[in-house]
Amino acid sequence: MSCDTDIKNKERKRNVEQQKNRMFMEMKKAAWKRLKGCEPKKIQEMAGMLFEETKSAFYVNSLGNKVRINYPGFEIEGAFNEWHELVLLHYLEMADGTPLSKKTITYGELPQGMVRGGRFDRESERILGQCLDKKPIQKIEEISRMLGADIVEAKADFSAVFWFLPRYPITMNFWFSDDEFPASGKLLLDSSAAHYLSVEDAVTAGTILLEVLQKELL
């Protein structure tokens, strides 16, 4: 590769990153604008988040991580990353208080989720198979509990419900490999999920869970 080509590639990459950063900031600003003036008590009721008037802030546990969302500016402290912040803001916007149905669906079954959600279903199955197979089940359970999950009985070899947000559980079912089948896993959502996050945010939330799991299991 010539020096000129290398420089052009680096410049192209830098331009792509700058564009992504601009898009992210525009989405964040739009979310702040839409939330401006929203009553904290109403948000608390719809989103299931604790609001402390004396501290003028919402508090929520997300995957075992305590997050603070200041009011009225909606600045966020304690999120895993900037995309986690954006999903939190969108959750505050969309939450309408719909109760959990206790019925699970795939990402592909979300409204308008056939393409983006279906692709994530396949990708998450592959990642879970690679990430969890051959790991001691005690270790998987330990990490899951650390991330605030409830270990539940299911037909899978291991099943846990991760609380991404108070009304947004993500269920993980996992099967270890055997002589006949490779390892596989599924991430599932409550059928009420579309009342709290869009397909794009749902995929982002699932991706964050996968990234945290991979990091902790290294």
Secondary structure, DSSP 8 states (H G I E B T S, - for coil): --HHHHHHHHHHHHHHHHHHHHHHHHHHHHHHHHHTT--HHHHHHHH--EEETTTTEEEEEETTEEEEEETTT--EES-SSHHHHHHHHHHHHH-------S-EE-GGGSTT-TTHHHHHHHHHHHHHHHHHTTS-HHHHHHHHHHTT-EE---SSSEEEEEEEETTEEEEEEEE---SSS--EEEEEEETTGGGT--HHHHHHHHHHHHHHHHHHH-
